[in-house]
Amino acid sequence: MFVIFFFCKQDDFNKASVPEGAIWLNETIRRDIPIQGYAALVIWAQAATLRSDQPLTELALVTVDYMEVIEIVNKDSSVIFSEHYKYQNPKYFTTNEAGLYCRYPKWFDTGCNDEHSGVVNMVAYNDFLTLDISQTPTNIVHWWAPKLNYRQGAKYCVRARLKIEGKTAVQFGMDYWRTLNSGFNGYDFSCETSNNCEAWITDWVGETKGEFVTVVFPKRR
């Protein structure tokens, strides 16, 4: 059994599910098409405990069944990337796939741990991605899909089926990248000097009451 959550109205947004210190509190569309010079895209996700002082014994668990990237051109849509975590042996993630980022003194503080450290509480195995967010209350767990080519005139969504238990929440987003091989070279709000550029950021998804739910973002209200 699964439930489909559609976050269609601003009133549906549950502020209690926003982790302390989060940069983006709800859905924000910055650019639905990239500015000149950007030719690729990345769908990403992040999770954190609701408070940075949560005890390690406080339940904060995320289980992901799958994550898909959907390309929309006019009224036609197609899945251009999917991850269903069908690993027969546990898969742990390198710093090219995921990372633990600093939460204080501010989220994604560039002065902390150089860029980011390896995720120690995230594993893909036997059809599921499991993240024990309770073990890293002072960090953000951030992971992403591979870079994909941007198709001129297209818009993109993420679809995911996941279960969230306890005091944690998950947020998705998308960035444009200059090329498929571009590396991170710092943040620039205007996207003039950086290799990546923010496209959109979604609402937070909180406790799902013991059920797997399917979410599709952004809603483009």
Secondary structure as a PSIPRED ss2 file (coil, helix, strand):
# PSIPRED VFORMAT (PSIPRED V4.0)

   1 M C   1.000  0.000  0.000
   2 F C   1.000  0.000  0.000
   3 V E   0.000  0.000  1.000
   4 I E   0.000  0.000  1.000
   5 F E   0.000  0.000  1.000
   6 F C   1.000  0.000  0.000
   7 F C   1.000  0.000  0.000
   8 C C   1.000  0.000  0.000
   9 K C   1.000  0.000  0.000
  10 Q H   0.000  1.000  0.000
  11 D H   0.000  1.000  0.000
  12 D H   0.000  1.000  0.000
  13 F C   1.000  0.000  0.000
  14 N C   1.000  0.000  0.000
  15 K H   0.000  1.000  0.000
  16 A H   0.000  1.000  0.000
  17 S H   0.000  1.000  0.000
  18 V C   1.000  0.000  0.000
  19 P C   1.000  0.000  0.000
  20 E C   1.000  0.000  0.000
  21 G C   1.000  0.000  0.000
  22 A C   1.000  0.000  0.000
  23 I C   1.000  0.000  0.000
  24 W C   1.000  0.000  0.000
  25 L C   1.000  0.000  0.000
  26 N C   1.000  0.000  0.000
  27 E C   1.000  0.000  0.000
  28 T E   0.000  0.000  1.000
  29 I E   0.000  0.000  1.000
  30 R C   1.000  0.000  0.000
  31 R C   1.000  0.000  0.000
  32 D C   1.000  0.000  0.000
  33 I C   1.000  0.000  0.000
  34 P C   1.000  0.000  0.000
  35 I C   1.000  0.000  0.000
  36 Q C   1.000  0.000  0.000
  37 G C   1.000  0.000  0.000
  38 Y C   1.000  0.000  0.000
  39 A C   1.000  0.000  0.000
  40 A E   0.000  0.000  1.000
  41 L E   0.000  0.000  1.000
  42 V E   0.000  0.000  1.000
  43 I E   0.000  0.000  1.000
  44 W E   0.000  0.000  1.000
  45 A E   0.000  0.000  1.000
  46 Q E   0.000  0.000  1.000
  47 A E   0.000  0.000  1.000
  48 A E   0.000  0.000  1.000
  49 T E   0.000  0.000  1.000
  50 L C   1.000  0.000  0.000
  51 R C   1.000  0.000  0.000
  52 S C   1.000  0.000  0.000
  53 D C   1.000  0.000  0.000
  54 Q C   1.000  0.000  0.000
  55 P C   1.000  0.000  0.000
  56 L C   1.000  0.000  0.000
  57 T C   1.000  0.000  0.000
  58 E C   1.000  0.000  0.000
  59 L C   1.000  0.000  0.000
  60 A E   0.000  0.000  1.000
  61 L E   0.000  0.000  1.000
  62 V E   0.000  0.000  1.000
  63 T E   0.000  0.000  1.000
  64 V E   0.000  0.000  1.000
  65 D E   0.000  0.000  1.000
  66 Y E   0.000  0.000  1.000
  67 M E   0.000  0.000  1.000
  68 E E   0.000  0.000  1.000
  69 V E   0.000  0.000  1.000
  70 I E   0.000  0.000  1.000
  71 E E   0.000  0.000  1.000
  72 I E   0.000  0.000  1.000
  73 V E   0.000  0.000  1.000
  74 N C   1.000  0.000  0.000
  75 K C   1.000  0.000  0.000
  76 D E   0.000  0.000  1.000
  77 S E   0.000  0.000  1.000
  78 S E   0.000  0.000  1.000
  79 V E   0.000  0.000  1.000
  80 I E   0.000  0.000  1.000
  81 F E   0.000  0.000  1.000
  82 S E   0.000  0.000  1.000
  83 E E   0.000  0.000  1.000
  84 H C   1.000  0.000  0.000
  85 Y C   1.000  0.000  0.000
  86 K C   1.000  0.000  0.000
  87 Y C   1.000  0.000  0.000
  88 Q C   1.000  0.000  0.000
  89 N C   1.000  0.000  0.000
  90 P C   1.000  0.000  0.000
  91 K E   0.000  0.000  1.000
  92 Y C   1.000  0.000  0.000
  93 F C   1.000  0.000  0.000
  94 T C   1.000  0.000  0.000
  95 T C   1.000  0.000  0.000
  96 N C   1.000  0.000  0.000
  97 E C   1.000  0.000  0.000
  98 A E   0.000  0.000  1.000
  99 G E   0.000  0.000  1.000
 100 L E   0.000  0.000  1.000
 101 Y E   0.000  0.000  1.000
 102 C E   0.000  0.000  1.000
 103 R C   1.000  0.000  0.000
 104 Y C   1.000  0.000  0.000
 105 P C   1.000  0.000  0.000
 106 K C   1.000  0.000  0.000
 107 W C   1.000  0.000  0.000
 108 F C   1.000  0.000  0.000
 109 D C   1.000  0.000  0.000
 110 T C   1.000  0.000  0.000
 111 G C   1.000  0.000  0.000
 112 C C   1.000  0.000  0.000
 113 N C   1.000  0.000  0.000
 114 D C   1.000  0.000  0.000
 115 E C   1.000  0.000  0.000
 116 H C   1.000  0.000  0.000
 117 S E   0.000  0.000  1.000
 118 G C   1.000  0.000  0.000
 119 V C   1.000  0.000  0.000
 120 V C   1.000  0.000  0.000
 121 N C   1.000  0.000  0.000
 122 M E   0.000  0.000  1.000
 123 V E   0.000  0.000  1.000
 124 A E   0.000  0.000  1.000
 125 Y E   0.000  0.000  1.000
 126 N C   1.000  0.000  0.000
 127 D C   1.000  0.000  0.000
 128 F E   0.000  0.000  1.000
 129 L E   0.000  0.000  1.000
 130 T E   0.000  0.000  1.000
 131 L E   0.000  0.000  1.000
 132 D E   0.000  0.000  1.000
 133 I H   0.000  1.000  0.000
 134 S H   0.000  1.000  0.000
 135 Q H   0.000  1.000  0.000
 136 T C   1.000  0.000  0.000
 137 P C   1.000  0.000  0.000
 138 T C   1.000  0.000  0.000
 139 N E   0.000  0.000  1.000
 140 I E   0.000  0.000  1.000
 141 V E   0.000  0.000  1.000
 142 H E   0.000  0.000  1.000
 143 W E   0.000  0.000  1.000
 144 W E   0.000  0.000  1.000
 145 A C   1.000  0.000  0.000
 146 P C   1.000  0.000  0.000
 147 K C   1.000  0.000  0.000
 148 L E   0.000  0.000  1.000
 149 N E   0.000  0.000  1.000
 150 Y C   1.000  0.000  0.000
 151 R C   1.000  0.000  0.000
 152 Q C   1.000  0.000  0.000
 153 G C   1.000  0.000  0.000
 154 A C   1.000  0.000  0.000
 155 K E   0.000  0.000  1.000
 156 Y E   0.000  0.000  1.000
 157 C E   0.000  0.000  1.000
 158 V E   0.000  0.000  1.000
 159 R E   0.000  0.000  1.000
 160 A E   0.000  0.000  1.000
 161 R E   0.000  0.000  1.000
 162 L E   0.000  0.000  1.000
 163 K E   0.000  0.000  1.000
 164 I E   0.000  0.000  1.000
 165 E E   0.000  0.000  1.000
 166 G E   0.000  0.000  1.000
 167 K C   1.000  0.000  0.000
 168 T E   0.000  0.000  1.000
 169 A E   0.000  0.000  1.000
 170 V E   0.000  0.000  1.000
 171 Q E   0.000  0.000  1.000
 172 F E   0.000  0.000  1.000
 173 G E   0.000  0.000  1.000
 174 M E   0.000  0.000  1.000
 175 D E   0.000  0.000  1.000
 176 Y E   0.000  0.000  1.000
 177 W E   0.000  0.000  1.000
 178 R C   1.000  0.000  0.000
 179 T C   1.000  0.000  0.000
 180 L C   1.000  0.000  0.000
 181 N C   1.000  0.000  0.000
 182 S C   1.000  0.000  0.000
 183 G C   1.000  0.000  0.000
 184 F C   1.000  0.000  0.000
 185 N C   1.000  0.000  0.000
 186 G C   1.000  0.000  0.000
 187 Y C   1.000  0.000  0.000
 188 D C   1.000  0.000  0.000
 189 F C   1.000  0.000  0.000
 190 S C   1.000  0.000  0.000
 191 C C   1.000  0.000  0.000
 192 E C   1.000  0.000  0.000
 193 T C   1.000  0.000  0.000
 194 S C   1.000  0.000  0.000
 195 N C   1.000  0.000  0.000
 196 N E   0.000  0.000  1.000
 197 C E   0.000  0.000  1.000
 198 E E   0.000  0.000  1.000
 199 A E   0.000  0.000  1.000
 200 W E   0.000  0.000  1.000
 201 I E   0.000  0.000  1.000
 202 T E   0.000  0.000  1.000
 203 D E   0.000  0.000  1.000
 204 W E   0.000  0.000  1.000
 205 V E   0.000  0.000  1.000
 206 G C   1.000  0.000  0.000
 207 E C   1.000  0.000  0.000
 208 T C   1.000  0.000  0.000
 209 K C   1.000  0.000  0.000
 210 G C   1.000  0.000  0.000
 211 E C   1.000  0.000  0.000
 212 F C   1.000  0.000  0.000
 213 V E   0.000  0.000  1.000
 214 T E   0.000  0.000  1.000
 215 V E   0.000  0.000  1.000
 216 V E   0.000  0.000  1.000
 217 F E   0.000  0.000  1.000
 218 P C   1.000  0.000  0.000
 219 K C   1.000  0.000  0.000
 220 R C   1.000  0.000  0.000
 221 R C   1.000  0.000  0.000
